[in-house]
């Protein structure tokens, strides 16, 4: 039994008041006009599997207008197991359940069923600032190493406490001694975060370089490097981490804020040795993001022995014909479950049988049996 989502129930989520839908193995096409709720279905699946939205950071934005909470449920399969996943959220309260048992920590929940989400908005990984790239990297790591979530939460608490101390403590001698204590905790937790990010950057780099050459050209080279504490050499950054914090101590006191740490690190994405953000064309940037997402798939497969669920949000319209064919061939030649949204239904694009759903104003309607479409 493959990694799949069998059915999904939505209650007061986004524009869905109450809906239940069953999905098939292989390809599932969701089509409809813009603003009808196609992306919301994929977002609900992703939220159930990861405990986070890929689109917003405040979960209250996911609640249906004029409602106070939302509830999601899915039955999934992983290898030879059937798993029930539930999520309930209201402002101030979030409950995630596996087989009806509430999880105390998000790290107990994430990674049970895996998914890769790909949308046109993912161009922000290249186009925008380091925060988008760190988030992309952390979401991937968390699906394979759920303990990374606890590290991130601990680190953010340390940064918050350190910032509060810098802003409020007026006694310079007391401030310095307390900062040294927080800096040691920052080094302990921060170093583990850096090591995780560097490891997965290397994995992404190995997969994406090959995929990029296959899609684009053997004459172009995509390279990824983790840039930590102002250094490309991560081992060197870890070695001098205490020294860097000590050297920045007076500057942080003067500015009254934390200015150094892995919360300011970056994932460098280069094309032929130059920053892709500045030197890659729009088409090349799209290809790079596609490579990153397909590399995610391969990393999870290598780790779990099964491919994650692939969630594609209106990406075909953003790719040129050659890259569309590459992605479609990737889907057609695999047994992985894929949910893909599109504005106009294009059944002829795909060779294998597919389940088709029309989405109109928060209502999902199944149109066919998958057996009616052969190869």
ROGUFI-449369 format. One record per residue (C-alpha): residue number from 1; residue in one letter; x, y, z. Coordinates in pm, 1 decimal, m for minus. Layout:
BEGIN
<num:NUM; residuo:A; c1:X; c2:Y; c3:Z>
...
//
This chain:
BEGIN
<num:1; residuo:X; c1:0.0; c2:0.0; c3:0.0>
<num:2; residuo:X; c1:150.5; c2:336.9; c3:m109.1>
<num:3; residuo:X; c1:161.6; c2:668.9; c3:73.5>
<num:4; residuo:X; c1:m178.3; c2:814.7; c3:m16.0>
<num:5; residuo:X; c1:m467.5; c2:1019.4; c3:112.6>
<num:6; residuo:X; c1:m786.9; c2:817.2; c3:71.8>
<num:7; residuo:X; c1:m1046.1; c2:1075.0; c3:174.2>
<num:8; residuo:X; c1:m1065.2; c2:1426.1; c3:311.5>
<num:9; residuo:X; c1:m1330.6; c2:1603.3; c3:521.3>
<num:10; residuo:X; c1:m1340.8; c2:1981.7; c3:559.3>
<num:11; residuo:X; c1:m1550.8; c2:2180.1; c3:804.8>
<num:12; residuo:X; c1:m1538.3; c2:2561.4; c3:803.4>
<num:13; residuo:X; c1:m1201.5; c2:2562.6; c3:630.8>
<num:14; residuo:X; c1:m1138.4; c2:2855.6; c3:393.7>
<num:15; residuo:X; c1:m1446.4; c2:2867.7; c3:164.7>
<num:16; residuo:X; c1:m1563.2; c2:2513.9; c3:253.0>
<num:17; residuo:X; c1:m1853.2; c2:2492.2; c3:495.0>
<num:18; residuo:X; c1:m1883.1; c2:2113.0; c3:492.3>
<num:19; residuo:X; c1:m1734.0; c2:1882.3; c3:230.5>
<num:20; residuo:X; c1:m1606.1; c2:1527.0; c3:200.6>
<num:21; residuo:X; c1:m1411.9; c2:1392.0; c3:m97.4>
<num:22; residuo:X; c1:m1240.3; c2:1060.9; c3:m177.2>
<num:23; residuo:X; c1:m921.2; c2:1049.7; c3:m381.3>
<num:24; residuo:X; c1:m776.8; c2:778.1; c3:m604.1>
<num:25; residuo:X; c1:m430.8; c2:633.0; c3:m634.6>
<num:26; residuo:X; c1:m227.6; c2:801.3; c3:m906.8>
<num:27; residuo:X; c1:m356.6; c2:1120.3; c3:m1066.1>
<num:28; residuo:X; c1:m640.4; c2:1338.2; c3:m935.3>
<num:29; residuo:X; c1:m737.4; c2:1645.3; c3:m1142.6>
<num:30; residuo:X; c1:m919.5; c2:1931.8; c3:m968.6>
<num:31; residuo:X; c1:m1045.3; c2:2200.9; c3:m1204.5>
<num:32; residuo:X; c1:m1257.6; c2:2514.6; c3:m1187.8>
<num:33; residuo:X; c1:m1246.7; c2:2890.2; c3:m1231.5>
<num:34; residuo:X; c1:m1025.2; c2:3106.5; c3:m1015.3>
<num:35; residuo:X; c1:m1149.3; c2:3172.1; c3:m662.9>
<num:36; residuo:X; c1:m1364.5; c2:2858.3; c3:m636.2>
<num:37; residuo:X; c1:m1150.2; c2:2673.9; c3:m380.5>
<num:38; residuo:X; c1:m910.4; c2:2449.8; c3:m576.1>
<num:39; residuo:X; c1:m599.7; c2:2563.5; c3:m391.6>
<num:40; residuo:X; c1:m784.4; c2:2541.2; c3:m59.9>
<num:41; residuo:X; c1:m820.3; c2:2165.1; c3:m104.6>
<num:42; residuo:X; c1:m445.4; c2:2124.6; c3:m148.7>
<num:43; residuo:X; c1:m382.6; c2:2356.6; c3:144.9>
<num:44; residuo:X; c1:m613.1; c2:2146.1; c3:364.3>
<num:45; residuo:X; c1:m423.6; c2:1829.1; c3:269.8>
<num:46; residuo:X; c1:m88.1; c2:1994.1; c3:337.4>
<num:47; residuo:X; c1:m205.9; c2:2133.3; c3:671.1>
<num:48; residuo:X; c1:m330.8; c2:1792.5; c3:782.1>
<num:49; residuo:X; c1:m1.8; c2:1626.4; c3:693.5>
<num:50; residuo:X; c1:238.5; c2:1890.5; c3:828.0>
<num:51; residuo:X; c1:44.5; c2:2091.8; c3:1084.6>
<num:52; residuo:X; c1:120.6; c2:2411.4; c3:892.8>
<num:53; residuo:X; c1:m16.3; c2:2608.3; c3:600.3>
<num:54; residuo:X; c1:217.2; c2:2662.4; c3:309.1>
<num:55; residuo:X; c1:41.3; c2:2990.6; c3:225.4>
<num:56; residuo:X; c1:m19.2; c2:3179.4; c3:552.0>
<num:57; residuo:X; c1:150.5; c2:3198.0; c3:889.2>
<num:58; residuo:X; c1:m159.0; c2:3286.2; c3:1096.8>
<num:59; residuo:X; c1:m393.6; c2:2989.7; c3:1119.5>
<num:60; residuo:X; c1:m693.8; c2:3207.3; c3:1200.9>
<num:61; residuo:X; c1:m688.4; c2:3310.3; c3:833.1>
<num:62; residuo:X; c1:m790.1; c2:2952.7; c3:744.4>
<num:63; residuo:X; c1:m1126.3; c2:2973.4; c3:924.1>
<num:64; residuo:X; c1:m1440.2; c2:3022.6; c3:711.5>
<num:65; residuo:X; c1:m1576.9; c2:3375.1; c3:733.9>
<num:66; residuo:X; c1:m1801.0; c2:3431.2; c3:1039.1>
<num:67; residuo:X; c1:m1701.8; c2:3096.9; c3:1193.3>
<num:68; residuo:X; c1:m1494.4; c2:3042.1; c3:1507.6>
<num:69; residuo:X; c1:m1299.2; c2:2727.7; c3:1421.3>
<num:70; residuo:X; c1:m1218.4; c2:2473.4; c3:1152.9>
<num:71; residuo:X; c1:m1186.6; c2:2094.5; c3:1150.8>
<num:72; residuo:X; c1:m1007.8; c2:1865.1; c3:905.0>
<num:73; residuo:X; c1:m998.0; c2:1486.8; c3:885.8>
<num:74; residuo:X; c1:m831.8; c2:1243.1; c3:647.8>
<num:75; residuo:X; c1:m782.8; c2:871.2; c3:615.2>
<num:76; residuo:X; c1:m439.4; c2:792.8; c3:475.9>
<num:77; residuo:X; c1:m232.7; c2:489.4; c3:390.5>
<num:78; residuo:X; c1:139.3; c2:450.9; c3:456.1>
<num:79; residuo:X; c1:292.6; c2:126.0; c3:334.4>
<num:80; residuo:X; c1:74.9; c2:m136.7; c3:505.2>
<num:81; residuo:X; c1:m100.9; c2:89.7; c3:756.9>
<num:82; residuo:X; c1:m424.9; c2:289.6; c3:751.9>
<num:83; residuo:X; c1:m392.0; c2:611.6; c3:950.9>
<num:84; residuo:X; c1:m652.3; c2:863.4; c3:1064.1>
<num:85; residuo:X; c1:m537.1; c2:1226.5; c3:1087.6>
<num:86; residuo:X; c1:m740.9; c2:1506.8; c3:1245.8>
<num:87; residuo:X; c1:m686.7; c2:1875.5; c3:1301.7>
<num:88; residuo:X; c1:m900.7; c2:2117.8; c3:1499.6>
<num:89; residuo:X; c1:m820.3; c2:2485.3; c3:1533.7>
<num:90; residuo:X; c1:m973.7; c2:2783.7; c3:1703.9>
<num:91; residuo:X; c1:m780.9; c2:3095.3; c3:1810.4>
<num:92; residuo:X; c1:m574.2; c2:2993.2; c3:2111.1>
<num:93; residuo:X; c1:m632.4; c2:2620.6; c3:2066.9>
<num:94; residuo:X; c1:m488.3; c2:2373.6; c3:1817.8>
<num:95; residuo:X; c1:m537.8; c2:1997.9; c3:1836.2>
<num:96; residuo:X; c1:m370.9; c2:1743.4; c3:1606.7>
<num:97; residuo:X; c1:m468.8; c2:1375.8; c3:1637.0>
<num:98; residuo:X; c1:m329.1; c2:1050.9; c3:1499.3>
<num:99; residuo:X; c1:m571.5; c2:758.5; c3:1514.6>
<num:100; residuo:X; c1:m789.6; c2:965.2; c3:1752.6>
<num:101; residuo:X; c1:m502.6; c2:1024.6; c3:1997.1>
<num:102; residuo:X; c1:m405.3; c2:1388.2; c3:2051.9>
<num:103; residuo:X; c1:m38.6; c2:1471.9; c3:1998.3>
<num:104; residuo:X; c1:129.6; c2:1677.4; c3:2269.1>
<num:105; residuo:X; c1:387.9; c2:1817.1; c3:2028.1>
<num:106; residuo:X; c1:379.4; c2:1893.6; c3:1657.4>
<num:107; residuo:X; c1:697.2; c2:1687.6; c3:1620.6>
<num:108; residuo:X; c1:495.9; c2:1378.1; c3:1724.7>
<num:109; residuo:X; c1:264.4; c2:1438.1; c3:1428.4>
<num:110; residuo:X; c1:471.8; c2:1566.1; c3:1138.0>
<num:111; residuo:X; c1:630.2; c2:1314.7; c3:903.1>
<num:112; residuo:X; c1:378.3; c2:1034.9; c3:947.4>
<num:113; residuo:X; c1:244.1; c2:1105.7; c3:598.7>
<num:114; residuo:X; c1:454.1; c2:1324.8; c3:368.7>
<num:115; residuo:X; c1:362.3; c2:1573.6; c3:97.8>
<num:116; residuo:X; c1:537.4; c2:1812.6; c3:m139.6>
<num:117; residuo:X; c1:347.4; c2:2130.0; c3:m232.6>
<num:118; residuo:X; c1:435.1; c2:2319.0; c3:m550.7>
<num:119; residuo:X; c1:268.6; c2:2640.0; c3:m666.7>
<num:120; residuo:X; c1:360.0; c2:2948.5; c3:m874.1>
<num:121; residuo:X; c1:408.1; c2:3135.4; c3:m544.8>
<num:122; residuo:X; c1:714.5; c2:2918.4; c3:m480.4>
<num:123; residuo:X; c1:912.1; c2:3151.9; c3:m706.1>
<num:124; residuo:X; c1:946.5; c2:3353.5; c3:m385.4>
<num:125; residuo:X; c1:1208.4; c2:3097.0; c3:m276.7>
<num:126; residuo:X; c1:1438.8; c2:3254.3; c3:m532.6>
<num:127; residuo:X; c1:1295.6; c2:3603.1; c3:m578.2>
<num:128; residuo:X; c1:1245.4; c2:3708.8; c3:m216.4>
<num:129; residuo:X; c1:1466.9; c2:3723.5; c3:90.0>
<num:130; residuo:X; c1:1647.3; c2:3463.4; c3:304.9>
<num:131; residuo:X; c1:1340.3; c2:3406.2; c3:523.3>
<num:132; residuo:X; c1:1158.1; c2:3231.8; c3:234.2>
<num:133; residuo:X; c1:1453.0; c2:3003.0; c3:166.6>
<num:134; residuo:X; c1:1502.3; c2:2915.7; c3:533.0>
<num:135; residuo:X; c1:1131.4; c2:2834.5; c3:558.8>
<num:136; residuo:X; c1:1147.7; c2:2608.3; c3:253.1>
<num:137; residuo:X; c1:1446.3; c2:2426.7; c3:398.9>
<num:138; residuo:X; c1:1296.5; c2:2394.5; c3:748.9>
<num:139; residuo:X; c1:966.3; c2:2255.1; c3:616.5>
<num:140; residuo:X; c1:1152.4; c2:1985.4; c3:425.3>
<num:141; residuo:X; c1:1375.1; c2:1893.3; c3:719.9>
<num:142; residuo:X; c1:1076.7; c2:1878.7; c3:956.7>
<num:143; residuo:X; c1:899.4; c2:1616.6; c3:744.8>
<num:144; residuo:X; c1:1198.1; c2:1382.9; c3:774.3>
<num:145; residuo:X; c1:1337.9; c2:1493.7; c3:1110.7>
<num:146; residuo:X; c1:1038.9; c2:1609.7; c3:1321.9>
<num:147; residuo:X; c1:1281.5; c2:1689.8; c3:1605.4>
<num:148; residuo:X; c1:1389.1; c2:1989.0; c3:1393.3>
<num:149; residuo:X; c1:1057.7; c2:2154.2; c3:1487.3>
<num:150; residuo:X; c1:1147.6; c2:2139.0; c3:1856.8>
<num:151; residuo:X; c1:1490.1; c2:2284.6; c3:1781.9>
<num:152; residuo:X; c1:1335.4; c2:2576.2; c3:1591.8>
<num:153; residuo:X; c1:1083.0; c2:2645.4; c3:1868.8>
<num:154; residuo:X; c1:1355.1; c2:2634.9; c3:2136.1>
<num:155; residuo:X; c1:1576.0; c2:2863.4; c3:1930.1>
<num:156; residuo:X; c1:1296.5; c2:3117.7; c3:1878.1>
<num:157; residuo:X; c1:1232.6; c2:3124.0; c3:2254.0>
<num:158; residuo:X; c1:1602.0; c2:3194.1; c3:2314.3>
<num:159; residuo:X; c1:1600.6; c2:3479.1; c3:2059.1>
<num:160; residuo:X; c1:1285.2; c2:3625.5; c3:2217.0>
<num:161; residuo:X; c1:1434.4; c2:3612.4; c3:2567.8>
<num:162; residuo:X; c1:1762.0; c2:3760.1; c3:2447.4>
<num:163; residuo:X; c1:1583.8; c2:4044.8; c3:2266.1>
<num:164; residuo:X; c1:1374.7; c2:4119.7; c3:2575.6>
<num:165; residuo:X; c1:1690.9; c2:4131.0; c3:2783.0>
<num:166; residuo:X; c1:1864.9; c2:4365.3; c3:2538.1>
<num:167; residuo:X; c1:1567.0; c2:4601.2; c3:2533.2>
<num:168; residuo:X; c1:1491.2; c2:4610.4; c3:2905.8>
<num:169; residuo:X; c1:1807.5; c2:4554.6; c3:3113.2>
<num:170; residuo:X; c1:1978.8; c2:4886.1; c3:3191.0>
<num:171; residuo:X; c1:2260.4; c2:4758.4; c3:3412.8>
<num:172; residuo:X; c1:2544.2; c2:4697.8; c3:3165.7>
<num:173; residuo:X; c1:2736.0; c2:4453.6; c3:3388.1>
<num:174; residuo:X; c1:2429.0; c2:4244.3; c3:3464.1>
<num:175; residuo:X; c1:2329.1; c2:4260.1; c3:3096.6>
<num:176; residuo:X; c1:2666.0; c2:4124.4; c3:2979.2>
<num:177; residuo:X; c1:2664.8; c2:3833.7; c3:3224.9>
<num:178; residuo:X; c1:2307.9; c2:3732.9; c3:3133.8>
<num:179; residuo:X; c1:2378.3; c2:3763.0; c3:2761.0>
<num:180; residuo:X; c1:2667.1; c2:3519.1; c3:2798.7>
<num:181; residuo:X; c1:2425.1; c2:3261.8; c3:2945.6>
<num:182; residuo:X; c1:2174.2; c2:3305.2; c3:2663.0>
<num:183; residuo:X; c1:2453.1; c2:3298.2; c3:2403.4>
<num:184; residuo:X; c1:2566.2; c2:2957.3; c3:2524.9>
<num:185; residuo:X; c1:2211.9; c2:2822.0; c3:2479.6>
<num:186; residuo:X; c1:2196.3; c2:2990.0; c3:2139.9>
<num:187; residuo:X; c1:2517.9; c2:2811.4; c3:2038.7>
<num:188; residuo:X; c1:2394.8; c2:2471.7; c3:2162.2>
<num:189; residuo:X; c1:2057.9; c2:2484.5; c3:1982.1>
<num:190; residuo:X; c1:2166.5; c2:2698.8; c3:1688.3>
<num:191; residuo:X; c1:2453.3; c2:2466.3; c3:1597.1>
<num:192; residuo:X; c1:2213.9; c2:2172.5; c3:1564.4>
<num:193; residuo:X; c1:1987.5; c2:2377.5; c3:1336.6>
<num:194; residuo:X; c1:2284.1; c2:2476.2; c3:1119.7>
<num:195; residuo:X; c1:2401.7; c2:2114.0; c3:1092.6>
<num:196; residuo:X; c1:2053.1; c2:1997.6; c3:984.7>
<num:197; residuo:X; c1:2018.7; c2:2272.9; c3:726.3>
<num:198; residuo:X; c1:2366.7; c2:2213.6; c3:585.4>
<num:199; residuo:X; c1:2301.6; c2:1838.9; c3:554.9>
<num:200; residuo:X; c1:1975.4; c2:1884.1; c3:366.2>
<num:201; residuo:X; c1:2120.7; c2:2158.8; c3:147.0>
<num:202; residuo:X; c1:2382.4; c2:1908.2; c3:34.0>
<num:203; residuo:X; c1:2113.2; c2:1647.8; c3:m36.7>
<num:204; residuo:X; c1:1906.1; c2:1899.4; c3:m232.8>
<num:205; residuo:X; c1:2212.0; c2:2009.2; c3:m424.6>
<num:206; residuo:X; c1:2301.0; c2:1653.8; c3:m529.9>
<num:207; residuo:X; c1:1951.9; c2:1580.3; c3:m664.5>
<num:208; residuo:X; c1:1868.6; c2:1920.2; c3:m813.1>
<num:209; residuo:X; c1:2192.0; c2:1949.9; c3:m1012.7>
<num:210; residuo:X; c1:2112.1; c2:1634.6; c3:m1209.8>
<num:211; residuo:X; c1:1744.0; c2:1720.1; c3:m1255.1>
<num:212; residuo:X; c1:1829.0; c2:2072.6; c3:m1371.4>
<num:213; residuo:X; c1:2068.7; c2:1944.8; c3:m1637.9>
<num:214; residuo:X; c1:1803.7; c2:1696.7; c3:m1758.4>
<num:215; residuo:X; c1:1536.5; c2:1967.2; c3:m1785.7>
<num:216; residuo:X; c1:1739.4; c2:2264.5; c3:m1897.5>
<num:217; residuo:X; c1:2082.9; c2:2202.4; c3:m2043.6>
<num:218; residuo:X; c1:2405.8; c2:2023.0; c3:m1952.8>
<num:219; residuo:X; c1:2580.7; c2:2356.7; c3:m2009.6>
<num:220; residuo:X; c1:2404.1; c2:2515.6; c3:m1711.5>
<num:221; residuo:X; c1:2490.2; c2:2438.0; c3:m1352.8>
<num:222; residuo:X; c1:2255.5; c2:2486.6; c3:m1057.4>
<num:223; residuo:X; c1:2429.2; c2:2492.7; c3:m720.3>
<num:224; residuo:X; c1:2303.1; c2:2526.3; c3:m363.8>
<num:225; residuo:X; c1:2511.2; c2:2629.6; c3:m64.1>
<num:226; residuo:X; c1:2413.1; c2:2697.0; c3:294.7>
<num:227; residuo:X; c1:2546.6; c2:3035.8; c3:405.3>
<num:228; residuo:X; c1:2576.5; c2:3044.4; c3:784.5>
<num:229; residuo:X; c1:2697.4; c2:3320.8; c3:1015.6>
<num:230; residuo:X; c1:2842.5; c2:3504.7; c3:716.1>
<num:231; residuo:X; c1:3043.8; c2:3205.2; c3:595.6>
<num:232; residuo:X; c1:3005.9; c2:2955.3; c3:310.2>
<num:233; residuo:X; c1:3210.4; c2:2695.0; c3:498.3>
<num:234; residuo:X; c1:2964.8; c2:2559.2; c3:756.4>
<num:235; residuo:X; c1:3229.3; c2:2371.4; c3:954.5>
<num:236; residuo:X; c1:3423.2; c2:2697.4; c3:990.6>
<num:237; residuo:X; c1:3105.4; c2:2882.5; c3:1091.9>
<num:238; residuo:X; c1:3035.8; c2:2628.8; c3:1367.3>
<num:239; residuo:X; c1:3393.0; c2:2649.7; c3:1488.4>
<num:240; residuo:X; c1:3390.8; c2:3027.9; c3:1526.0>
<num:241; residuo:X; c1:3024.7; c2:3058.9; c3:1640.4>
<num:242; residuo:X; c1:3121.9; c2:3146.5; c3:2003.4>
<num:243; residuo:X; c1:3381.6; c2:3396.6; c3:1884.2>
<num:244; residuo:X; c1:3133.1; c2:3564.0; c3:1647.8>
<num:245; residuo:X; c1:2877.6; c2:3607.3; c3:1926.7>
<num:246; residuo:X; c1:3143.2; c2:3750.2; c3:2158.3>
<num:247; residuo:X; c1:3260.0; c2:3997.1; c3:1892.6>
<num:248; residuo:X; c1:2901.1; c2:4111.5; c3:1826.9>
<num:249; residuo:X; c1:2813.0; c2:4151.6; c3:2195.1>
<num:250; residuo:X; c1:2876.7; c2:4526.3; c3:2221.4>
<num:251; residuo:X; c1:2705.1; c2:4591.8; c3:1886.7>
<num:252; residuo:X; c1:2394.7; c2:4402.0; c3:2003.6>
<num:253; residuo:X; c1:2392.3; c2:4601.6; c3:2327.7>
<num:254; residuo:X; c1:2422.6; c2:4925.8; c3:2130.7>
<num:255; residuo:X; c1:2144.2; c2:4832.1; c3:1887.3>
<num:256; residuo:X; c1:1931.6; c2:4658.9; c3:2151.9>
<num:257; residuo:X; c1:1859.9; c2:4360.8; c3:1926.7>
<num:258; residuo:X; c1:2002.5; c2:4019.7; c3:1829.2>
<num:259; residuo:X; c1:2198.5; c2:4062.4; c3:1505.5>
<num:260; residuo:X; c1:2365.7; c2:3724.7; c3:1449.2>
<num:261; residuo:X; c1:2258.1; c2:3360.5; c3:1445.9>
<num:262; residuo:X; c1:2104.3; c2:3095.8; c3:1218.0>
<num:263; residuo:X; c1:1780.4; c2:3299.1; c3:1208.7>
<num:264; residuo:X; c1:1969.6; c2:3521.9; c3:963.4>
<num:265; residuo:X; c1:2132.5; c2:3246.0; c3:755.5>
<num:266; residuo:X; c1:2057.7; c2:3193.2; c3:387.7>
<num:267; residuo:X; c1:2033.2; c2:2921.8; c3:124.1>
<num:268; residuo:X; c1:2240.1; c2:3045.2; c3:m171.2>
<num:269; residuo:X; c1:2097.8; c2:2942.4; c3:m509.7>
<num:270; residuo:X; c1:2337.8; c2:3004.8; c3:m798.5>
<num:271; residuo:X; c1:2325.4; c2:2955.8; c3:m1174.7>
<num:272; residuo:X; c1:2669.6; c2:2903.9; c3:m1324.9>
<num:273; residuo:X; c1:2824.9; c2:3056.2; c3:m1014.7>
<num:274; residuo:X; c1:2607.3; c2:3370.3; c3:m1010.9>
<num:275; residuo:X; c1:2309.4; c2:3447.3; c3:m782.0>
<num:276; residuo:X; c1:1993.2; c2:3315.4; c3:m948.5>
<num:277; residuo:X; c1:1788.5; c2:3596.7; c3:m796.4>
<num:278; residuo:X; c1:1974.4; c2:3854.6; c3:m1006.3>
<num:279; residuo:X; c1:2110.5; c2:3666.9; c3:m1308.0>
<num:280; residuo:X; c1:1860.1; c2:3388.1; c3:m1391.1>
<num:281; residuo:X; c1:1571.4; c2:3452.9; c3:m1630.8>
<num:282; residuo:X; c1:1210.5; c2:3401.8; c3:m1522.7>
<num:283; residuo:X; c1:1200.9; c2:3069.5; c3:m1706.3>
<num:284; residuo:X; c1:1525.4; c2:2954.8; c3:m1545.8>
<num:285; residuo:X; c1:1396.8; c2:3051.8; c3:m1202.0>
<num:286; residuo:X; c1:1080.2; c2:2850.0; c3:m1256.5>
<num:287; residuo:X; c1:1291.2; c2:2552.5; c3:m1363.6>
<num:288; residuo:X; c1:1505.1; c2:2586.6; c3:m1051.4>
<num:289; residuo:X; c1:1202.1; c2:2583.2; c3:m824.2>
<num:290; residuo:X; c1:1066.5; c2:2278.7; c3:m1009.3>
<num:291; residuo:X; c1:1402.9; c2:2107.2; c3:m952.5>
<num:292; residuo:X; c1:1392.0; c2:2187.8; c3:m582.6>
<num:293; residuo:X; c1:1044.6; c2:2037.3; c3:m549.9>
<num:294; residuo:X; c1:1131.7; c2:1721.1; c3:m742.8>
<num:295; residuo:X; c1:1446.4; c2:1693.0; c3:m531.7>
<num:296; residuo:X; c1:1225.3; c2:1707.9; c3:m221.6>
<num:297; residuo:X; c1:1033.8; c2:1410.5; c3:m361.5>
<num:298; residuo:X; c1:1353.0; c2:1209.2; c3:m410.2>
<num:299; residuo:X; c1:1492.9; c2:1293.5; c3:m66.5>
<num:300; residuo:X; c1:1172.2; c2:1181.8; c3:107.2>
<num:301; residuo:X; c1:1163.2; c2:866.2; c3:m107.5>
<num:302; residuo:X; c1:1522.2; c2:780.4; c3:m15.3>
<num:303; residuo:X; c1:1442.8; c2:832.7; c3:351.9>
<num:304; residuo:X; c1:1099.1; c2:668.1; c3:372.9>
<num:305; residuo:X; c1:1107.9; c2:412.2; c3:90.8>
<num:306; residuo:X; c1:795.8; c2:564.7; c3:m64.2>
<num:307; residuo:X; c1:716.4; c2:882.8; c3:m253.2>
<num:308; residuo:X; c1:524.9; c2:1161.1; c3:m76.7>
<num:309; residuo:X; c1:191.3; c2:1286.5; c3:m203.9>
<num:310; residuo:X; c1:253.6; c2:1548.0; c3:m473.8>
<num:311; residuo:X; c1:36.3; c2:1860.7; c3:m457.1>
<num:312; residuo:X; c1:56.9; c2:2078.0; c3:m770.6>
<num:313; residuo:X; c1:m131.1; c2:2406.0; c3:m766.5>
<num:314; residuo:X; c1:m186.7; c2:2542.1; c3:m1119.5>
<num:315; residuo:X; c1:179.4; c2:2497.5; c3:m1211.1>
<num:316; residuo:X; c1:136.5; c2:2373.2; c3:m1569.8>
<num:317; residuo:X; c1:21.0; c2:2714.1; c3:m1689.6>
<num:318; residuo:X; c1:343.0; c2:2864.7; c3:m1549.4>
<num:319; residuo:X; c1:579.6; c2:2627.9; c3:m1733.2>
<num:320; residuo:X; c1:675.5; c2:2630.0; c3:m2099.9>
<num:321; residuo:X; c1:591.2; c2:2329.3; c3:m2318.4>
<num:322; residuo:X; c1:920.4; c2:2143.9; c3:m2264.6>
<num:323; residuo:X; c1:908.3; c2:2171.6; c3:m1885.8>
<num:324; residuo:X; c1:539.0; c2:2082.1; c3:m1878.9>
<num:325; residuo:X; c1:619.1; c2:1763.3; c3:m2067.7>
<num:326; residuo:X; c1:904.5; c2:1684.7; c3:m1828.8>
<num:327; residuo:X; c1:678.3; c2:1724.1; c3:m1524.7>
<num:328; residuo:X; c1:389.7; c2:1530.6; c3:m1682.4>
<num:329; residuo:X; c1:625.9; c2:1249.8; c3:m1780.5>
<num:330; residuo:X; c1:757.6; c2:1246.9; c3:m1422.5>
<num:331; residuo:X; c1:399.9; c2:1202.8; c3:m1295.5>
<num:332; residuo:X; c1:292.6; c2:952.4; c3:m1563.0>
<num:333; residuo:X; c1:592.6; c2:726.8; c3:m1508.6>
<num:334; residuo:X; c1:542.9; c2:690.8; c3:m1136.3>
<num:335; residuo:X; c1:298.2; c2:529.0; c3:m900.7>
<num:336; residuo:X; c1:289.8; c2:829.6; c3:m665.4>
<num:337; residuo:X; c1:m38.4; c2:995.9; c3:m580.1>
<num:338; residuo:X; c1:m74.2; c2:1343.5; c3:m731.7>
<num:339; residuo:X; c1:m338.2; c2:1610.4; c3:m675.0>
<num:340; residuo:X; c1:m318.5; c2:1880.3; c3:m940.1>
<num:341; residuo:X; c1:m533.3; c2:2189.0; c3:m989.8>
<num:342; residuo:X; c1:m600.4; c2:2365.3; c3:m1319.5>
<num:343; residuo:X; c1:m837.5; c2:2629.5; c3:m1447.2>
<num:344; residuo:X; c1:m916.6; c2:2449.0; c3:m1772.6>
<num:345; residuo:X; c1:m952.4; c2:2072.7; c3:m1778.5>
<num:346; residuo:X; c1:m684.5; c2:1918.1; c3:m1999.7>
<num:347; residuo:X; c1:m734.2; c2:1541.8; c3:m1974.4>
<num:348; residuo:X; c1:m534.4; c2:1477.2; c3:m2289.3>
<num:349; residuo:X; c1:m212.6; c2:1594.8; c3:m2120.9>
<num:350; residuo:X; c1:m187.1; c2:1277.9; c3:m1915.7>
<num:351; residuo:X; c1:m155.2; c2:922.4; c3:m2044.7>
<num:352; residuo:X; c1:m277.6; c2:726.5; c3:m1746.6>
<num:353; residuo:X; c1:m621.7; c2:702.9; c3:m1589.0>
<num:354; residuo:X; c1:m726.5; c2:990.1; c3:m1370.6>
<num:355; residuo:X; c1:m995.7; c2:1096.3; c3:m1126.9>
<num:356; residuo:X; c1:m1158.8; c2:1427.4; c3:m1220.1>
<num:357; residuo:X; c1:m1326.5; c2:1673.7; c3:m984.2>
<num:358; residuo:X; c1:m1499.3; c2:2000.9; c3:m1064.5>
<num:359; residuo:X; c1:m1488.0; c2:2267.1; c3:m793.3>
<num:360; residuo:X; c1:m1750.4; c2:2540.9; c3:m788.3>
<num:361; residuo:X; c1:m1779.3; c2:2787.9; c3:m501.2>
<num:362; residuo:X; c1:m1661.9; c2:2554.4; c3:m227.2>
<num:363; residuo:X; c1:m1837.5; c2:2245.8; c3:m362.4>
<num:364; residuo:X; c1:m1642.0; c2:1944.5; c3:m491.9>
<num:365; residuo:X; c1:m1811.9; c2:1722.6; c3:m750.6>
<num:366; residuo:X; c1:m1661.3; c2:1398.0; c3:m879.2>
<num:367; residuo:X; c1:m1707.1; c2:1367.2; c3:m1256.8>
<num:368; residuo:X; c1:m1582.6; c2:1020.9; c3:m1348.5>
<num:369; residuo:X; c1:m1454.9; c2:680.4; c3:m1246.3>
<num:370; residuo:X; c1:m1082.3; c2:645.5; c3:m1297.8>
<num:371; residuo:X; c1:m1130.6; c2:319.7; c3:m1486.8>
<num:372; residuo:X; c1:m1305.3; c2:504.3; c3:m1769.9>
<num:373; residuo:X; c1:m975.7; c2:657.7; c3:m1878.0>
<num:374; residuo:X; c1:m713.9; c2:407.9; c3:m1980.3>
<num:375; residuo:X; c1:m360.6; c2:455.5; c3:m2094.3>
//
